[in-house]
């Protein structure tokens, strides 16, 4: 007599799912059929810490645990820039004002406040071709950025405080240019600069999140908690 895999009892499916140790295997388990998917949580809480995937220049990822390369599908435009990776989510920019988060496994997306919502962006006019953004520098001077320049160089890096999959109250910290740190929470309409007078003289090299706290490192190897 053949086995009807879709009729396995939920308690058995849950028990089987807890033997899986790799997140991709868990996703495949849930994709078998509707009954398997409904028998186990969407977000697995039993998995051990996962080895990170290495992001390759050709919009692909190398999975250390499986010794396998995964391609983003569909492939992002060549005009898309990835300016951060946190908790399994990518921070994506292109030649629009939008900043979006992408989970490359589930294809889920979440928005962050757009590029024209930073305090030093004085104006944005899509009709002003080649000079769409007007930016104010720390000394009060104004200069124009086009769409490509904003995508390539306005943001240095963006990190998240938590996975948007697990926590709707996640926050983001961004290096803006070299001298500014900007902060927002999920649901904010705009970014907030965090720099004090001393920090305005720093050139920020990197930002990270550790145990829910943000830390920024300057090119002089000074660091501060945010």
Buried (B, 14 or more C-beta within 10 A) or exposed (E): EEEEEEEBEEEEBEEBBBEBEBBBBBBEBBEEEEBBEEBBEEEBEEBEEBEEBEBEEEBBBBBEBEEEEBEBEEEBEEEBBBBBBBBBBBBBBBBBBEBBBBBBBEEEEBEBBBBBBBEBBEBBEEEEEEEBBBBBEEEEEEEEBBBBBBBBEBBBBBBBBBBBBEBEEBBBBBBBBBBBBBBBBBEBEEBEBBBEEEBEEBEBBBBBBEEEEBBBBBEEEEBBEB
